[in-house]
């Protein structure tokens, strides 16, 4: 059960980062470095979720 809870937590953080990325992209002068960092963090979370899902239960 702990793995499913961790995946849900990571999914929530992933969604929060997605919203932050969208908010940044809507700004008139979006910060490219901030966008790059947010996207990197989002990808890292996605990879961790996929790794957890691939584990045998």
C-alpha positions in Angstrom: 0.0 0.0 0.0 2.9 2.4 0.7 3.9 2.3 -3.0 0.5 3.4 -4.1 0.5 6.2 -1.6 3.9 7.3 -2.9 2.7 7.2 -6.5 -0.3 9.4 -5.5 1.9 11.8 -3.7 4.3 12.1 -6.7 1.3 12.4 -9.1 0.0 15.3 -7.0 3.4 17.0 -7.1 3.5 16.3 -10.9 0.2 18.1 -11.4 1.4 21.1 -9.3 4.5 21.4 -11.5 2.3 21.2 -14.6 0.2 24.1 -13.3 3.3 26.1 -12.5 4.7 25.5 -16.0 1.4 26.6 -17.6 1.3 29.7 -15.3 4.9 30.6 -16.3 4.2 30.1 -20.0 1.3 32.5 -19.8 3.4 35.3 -18.4 4.3 38.0 -20.9 8.0 37.5 -20.3 8.3 33.9 -19.3 11.5 32.9 -17.5 13.2 30.3 -19.7 15.5 29.1 -16.9 12.6 28.6 -14.5 10.6 26.8 -17.2 13.5 24.5 -17.9 13.9 23.7 -14.1 10.2 23.1 -13.7 10.1 20.7 -16.6 13.2 18.9 -15.4 11.6 18.4 -12.0 8.3 17.2 -13.6 10.2 14.7 -15.7 12.1 13.4 -12.7 8.8 12.8 -10.9 7.3 11.0 -13.9 10.3 8.8 -14.1 10.1 7.9 -10.4 6.4 7.1 -10.8 7.0 4.9 -13.7 9.8 3.1 -11.8 7.5 2.5 -8.9 4.7 1.2 -11.1 7.1 -1.2 -12.8 8.1 -2.9 -9.6 6.6 -6.3 -8.9 4.0 -6.0 -6.0 
